[in-house]
Amino acid sequence: MAYLELRNVSKSYGSGDQKVEVLKDINLSIEEGEFVAIVGFTGSGKTTLINLINGLEFPDKGEVLLEGKPITGPGPDRGVVFQNYSLLPWLTVSQNVKLAIDEVYPSKSKEEKQELIKKYVAMVHLSHAIDKKPAELSGGMRQRVSVARALAMNPKMLLMDEPLSALDALTRGTLQEEIVNIWSEDRKTCLLITNDVDEGIVMADRIIPLNPGPQASLGPTFSVNLARPRVVAEINKMDEYKHLRNEVLEYLIEVGASRKSQKTTSYELPDLKPVMPGRIKFGFKKAKEKLQYF
């Protein structure tokens, strides 16, 4: 049995004529310690998929299992790193991380909690900013706090919903390496949601495309067999990297074009009647008279 399993999962929103099936017949298996990237187009249902796993949403059909048990809601066994940081602006770095530690380790002493805070803040190289508030940090530093807070819960699985998409290229590359280095220490099971194929290749063991929605489904698995650690400047020169990147991109382009060709849009034109020139002049005259009152 896989560590995480989604069996024939479908999810829709709305009702009646407004009902939209976002995901349809999703089947996914992730082994313990594996790093998997789901890559797809914007609006294809990637966030809905990760919300089903973190327990914020529930499937209309099928089941989501963690260690063979149905997921019934959010829990400390799944740490989540969101795209928008989700930090409390009035709290410092230390206090934001402490929120997670208080939740998971309520019986630990103040001193023990403080040691844990220092450990996870140091893990993302922010010890020098431990007493600063989010407004005093750059975007990359805020995302590091978000990662530290998720790790501080000591989750069995780390879920990342496009955590680096809002960052500049240099900061994004640095954080990719840091997240992978942190993951390699204890090999927590990781699921990364991204729209960047290169990011998936640099970080993951497997890349699985999510086909465009509505009724989005998972595409074929692409195994990433490049040795770790993966330095972008080095793997860019490898034929294996170029071949894999082209394979994934070609699949996404093909499936995107196929879905686009299936969509047909009909437009109902409004019943318009021409306005006679005399009526236009009359309208201008009335408007001019009204403006005299202002």
C-alpha positions as CSV (number, residue, x, y, z in Angstrom):
1,M,0.0,0.0,0.0
2,A,1.3,3.4,-1.0
3,Y,1.9,6.1,1.7
4,L,-0.6,8.5,0.0
5,E,-3.4,7.3,-2.4
6,L,-6.1,9.0,-4.3
7,R,-8.6,6.5,-5.8
8,N,-11.0,7.6,-8.5
9,V,-11.3,11.0,-7.0
10,S,-13.6,13.6,-8.5
11,K,-14.4,17.1,-7.3
12,S,-16.9,19.6,-8.5
13,Y,-18.2,23.0,-7.4
14,G,-21.6,24.7,-7.8
15,S,-25.0,23.0,-8.5
16,G,-27.5,22.5,-11.3
17,D,-26.6,24.2,-14.6
18,Q,-23.7,26.0,-12.8
19,K,-22.0,22.8,-11.6
20,V,-18.4,22.4,-12.8
21,E,-16.5,19.2,-12.4
22,V,-12.9,20.4,-11.7
23,L,-11.2,17.1,-11.2
24,K,-12.3,13.7,-12.6
25,D,-11.1,10.2,-11.9
26,I,-7.8,11.2,-10.2
27,N,-5.7,8.2,-9.3
28,L,-2.4,8.9,-7.6
29,S,0.0,6.8,-5.5
30,I,3.0,8.3,-3.6
31,E,5.5,6.2,-1.7
32,E,6.9,7.2,1.7
33,G,10.0,9.4,1.3
34,E,9.2,10.2,-2.3
35,F,9.3,13.7,-3.8
36,V,6.6,14.1,-6.5
37,A,5.8,17.2,-8.6
38,I,2.4,17.9,-10.2
39,V,2.8,20.2,-13.1
40,G,-0.1,21.8,-14.9
41,F,-1.7,24.9,-16.4
42,T,-3.1,27.8,-14.4
43,G,-6.7,27.0,-13.5
44,S,-6.4,23.2,-14.1
45,G,-7.3,22.3,-10.5
46,K,-3.9,22.0,-8.9
47,T,-4.8,23.8,-5.8
48,T,-8.1,21.9,-5.5
49,L,-6.0,18.7,-5.7
50,I,-3.7,19.7,-2.9
51,N,-6.7,20.9,-0.8
52,L,-8.2,17.4,-1.0
53,I,-4.9,16.0,0.4
54,N,-4.5,18.6,3.2
55,G,-8.1,18.0,4.3
56,L,-9.5,21.5,3.4
57,E,-11.7,20.0,0.7
58,F,-13.4,16.6,0.3
59,P,-14.1,14.6,-2.9
60,D,-17.5,14.1,-4.3
61,K,-16.5,10.7,-5.5
62,G,-13.6,8.4,-4.6
63,E,-11.3,8.5,-1.5
64,V,-8.1,10.1,-0.3
65,L,-6.0,7.8,1.9
66,L,-2.9,8.6,4.0
67,E,-1.2,5.5,5.4
68,G,-4.3,3.5,4.4
69,K,-6.8,5.7,6.4
70,P,-9.2,8.3,4.9
71,I,-8.3,11.9,5.3
72,T,-11.0,13.6,7.4
73,G,-9.6,17.1,7.8
74,P,-6.4,19.1,8.3
75,G,-3.8,17.6,10.7
76,P,-0.2,18.1,11.9
77,D,0.9,15.1,9.9
78,R,0.7,17.3,6.8
79,G,2.6,20.5,6.7
80,V,1.5,23.0,4.1
81,V,3.6,25.7,2.4
82,F,1.2,28.2,0.6
83,Q,1.9,30.4,-2.3
84,N,1.1,33.6,-0.4
85,Y,3.2,32.9,2.7
86,S,0.2,33.1,5.1
87,L,2.2,34.7,7.9
88,L,0.6,36.8,10.7
89,P,2.0,40.3,10.0
90,W,2.0,41.4,13.7
91,L,4.2,38.5,14.8
92,T,7.9,38.1,14.4
93,V,9.6,35.2,12.6
94,S,10.1,33.5,15.9
95,Q,6.4,34.0,16.9
96,N,5.1,32.8,13.6
97,V,7.1,29.5,13.9
98,K,6.1,29.2,17.5
99,L,2.4,29.0,16.4
100,A,3.1,25.6,14.8
101,I,5.2,24.4,17.7
102,D,2.5,25.3,20.3
103,E,0.0,23.3,18.3
104,V,2.1,20.2,17.9
105,Y,4.1,20.3,21.2
106,P,1.7,21.8,23.8
107,S,3.3,20.0,26.8
108,K,6.9,21.1,26.1
109,S,8.5,23.7,28.3
110,K,9.1,27.3,27.2
111,E,12.9,26.5,26.9
112,E,12.3,23.4,24.8
113,K,10.0,25.3,22.5
114,Q,12.6,28.1,22.1
115,E,15.2,25.6,21.1
116,L,12.9,24.1,18.5
117,I,12.2,27.6,17.1
118,K,15.9,28.3,16.8
119,K,16.5,25.0,15.1
120,Y,13.9,25.4,12.4
121,V,14.7,29.1,11.8
122,A,18.4,28.2,11.4
123,M,17.4,25.5,9.0
124,V,16.2,28.1,6.6
125,H,19.1,30.5,7.3
126,L,17.1,33.2,9.1
127,S,18.7,33.2,12.5
128,H,19.8,36.8,11.9
129,A,16.1,37.9,11.3
130,I,14.4,35.8,14.0
131,D,13.0,38.9,15.8
132,K,11.9,40.7,12.6
133,K,8.3,41.0,11.4
134,P,7.2,40.0,7.9
135,A,7.0,43.6,6.7
136,E,10.8,43.8,7.4
137,L,11.6,40.8,5.2
138,S,11.9,40.2,1.5
139,G,9.5,37.9,-0.4
140,G,12.1,35.1,-0.4
141,M,12.7,35.5,3.4
142,R,8.9,35.4,4.1
143,Q,8.6,32.2,2.1
144,R,11.5,30.7,4.2
145,V,9.5,31.5,7.3
146,S,6.6,29.7,5.8
147,V,8.8,26.6,5.1
148,A,10.2,26.8,8.7
149,R,6.8,26.9,10.2
150,A,5.6,23.9,8.1
151,L,8.7,21.9,9.1
152,A,8.4,22.9,12.8
153,M,5.2,20.7,12.9
154,N,7.5,17.8,12.1
155,P,4.9,16.5,9.5
156,K,5.0,13.1,7.9
157,M,4.3,14.8,4.6
158,L,5.1,18.2,3.2
159,L,2.6,19.8,0.7
160,M,3.7,22.8,-1.3
161,D,1.2,24.7,-3.4
162,E,3.3,26.8,-5.9
163,P,5.4,28.1,-3.0
164,L,7.9,29.9,-5.2
165,S,5.9,31.2,-8.1
166,A,5.8,34.8,-6.8
167,L,9.5,35.1,-6.4
168,D,12.2,36.4,-8.8
169,A,14.3,33.8,-10.7
170,L,17.4,34.1,-8.5
171,T,15.5,33.8,-5.2
172,R,13.4,31.0,-6.6
173,G,16.5,29.0,-7.6
174,T,18.1,29.5,-4.2
175,L,15.0,28.4,-2.3
176,Q,14.6,25.3,-4.6
177,E,18.0,24.2,-3.5
178,E,17.3,24.9,0.2
179,I,14.0,23.0,0.2
180,V,15.6,20.0,-1.5
181,N,18.5,20.1,1.0
182,I,16.1,20.2,3.9
183,W,14.1,17.3,2.4
184,S,17.3,15.2,1.9
185,E,18.0,15.3,5.6
186,D,15.1,13.2,6.7
187,R,13.4,12.4,3.4
188,K,9.9,13.4,4.3
189,T,7.2,12.6,1.7
190,C,6.8,15.7,-0.5
191,L,4.2,16.8,-3.0
192,L,5.0,19.9,-5.0
193,I,2.4,21.7,-7.0
194,T,4.0,23.9,-9.7
195,N,3.5,25.3,-13.2
196,D,7.3,25.3,-13.8
197,V,8.6,22.1,-15.6
198,D,12.2,23.1,-14.7
199,E,11.3,23.4,-11.1
200,G,9.8,19.9,-11.1
201,I,13.0,18.4,-12.7
202,V,15.3,20.1,-10.3
203,M,13.4,19.1,-7.2
204,A,11.3,15.9,-7.8
205,D,11.7,12.2,-8.3
206,R,8.7,12.1,-10.5
207,I,6.7,14.6,-12.6
208,I,3.0,14.1,-13.3
209,P,1.2,16.5,-15.5
210,L,-2.3,17.6,-14.6
211,N,-4.3,17.9,-17.8
212,P,-6.3,21.1,-18.4
213,G,-9.7,21.3,-16.8
214,P,-12.6,21.2,-16.4
215,Q,-12.7,17.5,-15.7
216,A,-8.9,17.5,-15.2
217,S,-7.2,14.2,-14.9
218,L,-3.6,13.2,-14.4
219,G,-1.3,12.4,-17.3
220,P,1.6,9.9,-17.6
221,T,4.4,9.8,-15.1
222,F,7.8,11.1,-16.1
223,S,10.6,9.7,-13.9
224,V,13.5,12.1,-13.1
225,N,16.6,9.9,-13.0
226,L,19.2,12.7,-12.7
227,A,21.6,12.2,-9.8
228,R,21.3,14.4,-6.7
229,P,22.3,17.1,-5.8
230,R,21.1,18.7,-9.0
231,V,22.8,22.0,-9.8
232,V,20.9,23.9,-12.4
233,A,24.0,25.2,-14.2
234,E,25.3,21.6,-14.5
235,I,22.1,19.7,-15.5
236,N,21.3,22.3,-18.2
237,K,24.2,20.8,-20.1
238,M,23.0,17.2,-19.8
239,D,21.3,15.5,-22.7
240,E,19.1,13.5,-20.2
241,Y,17.8,16.8,-18.8
242,K,17.1,18.3,-22.2
243,H,15.3,15.1,-23.4
244,L,13.1,14.9,-20.2
245,R,12.3,18.6,-20.3
246,N,11.2,18.4,-24.0
247,E,9.1,15.3,-23.3
248,V,7.1,17.0,-20.5
249,L,6.7,20.2,-22.4
250,E,5.7,18.5,-25.6
251,Y,3.0,16.5,-23.7
252,L,1.7,19.7,-22.0
253,I,1.6,21.6,-25.3
254,E,-0.1,18.7,-27.1
255,V,-2.8,18.1,-24.4
256,G,-3.3,21.8,-24.1
257,A,-3.9,22.2,-27.8
258,S,-6.2,19.2,-27.9
259,R,-8.3,20.5,-25.1
260,K,-8.5,23.9,-26.7
261,S,-9.7,22.5,-30.0
262,Q,-12.5,20.6,-28.2
263,K,-14.0,23.8,-26.8
264,T,-16.6,25.4,-28.9
265,T,-18.1,28.8,-27.9
266,S,-21.4,30.2,-29.2
267,Y,-22.3,33.8,-28.9
268,E,-25.9,35.1,-28.9
269,L,-25.8,38.6,-30.4
270,P,-28.1,41.2,-28.7
271,D,-31.0,42.6,-30.6
272,L,-29.7,46.0,-31.6
273,K,-31.7,48.7,-33.5
274,P,-30.1,51.6,-35.2
275,V,-30.6,55.1,-33.7
276,M,-31.9,57.7,-36.1
277,P,-29.7,60.8,-36.5
278,G,-32.6,63.0,-35.3
279,R,-32.8,61.1,-32.0
280,I,-29.1,61.4,-31.5
281,K,-29.3,65.2,-31.8
282,F,-32.3,65.2,-29.5
283,G,-30.3,63.2,-27.0
284,F,-27.3,65.6,-27.0
285,K,-29.7,68.6,-26.5
286,K,-31.3,67.0,-23.5
287,A,-27.9,66.1,-22.0
288,K,-26.7,69.7,-22.5
289,E,-29.8,71.1,-20.8
290,K,-29.2,68.8,-17.8
291,L,-25.5,69.9,-17.5
292,Q,-26.6,73.5,-17.1
293,Y,-27.9,72.6,-13.6
294,F,-24.5,71.6,-12.3
